């Protein structure tokens, strides 16, 4: 898609450069140059109308290509957001499933139990 867009933008720039060339040099094209396909002012008007049609087609094609690209990027973003949400949920579930470490208040009780278990073995 990226290569196609680059190629398409190149065509688009060439089209506008050619249109600008004709716009700035229309008198020379009709009066001074001896082009067979543009011999009169009406020929130039036909050329301008044809170029307008080509420009409209290029513009519509650009809009379609950009929207296709945006839709594909948005779907990838949504998929990645869903994946992040799933990973966060799994991480949360894992953190709740692990036994909690003893807090400071529980530590003395645990030490007393260990001492009671060690006393009978010492006797």
Secondary structure, DSSP 8 states (H G I E B T S, - for coil): -HHHHHHHHHHHHHHHHHHHHHHHSHHIIIIIS--SS--SHHHHHHHHHHHHHHHHHHHHHHHHHHHHHHHHHHHHHHHHHHHHHHHHHHHHHHHHHS-----HHHHHHHHHHHHHHHHHHH-
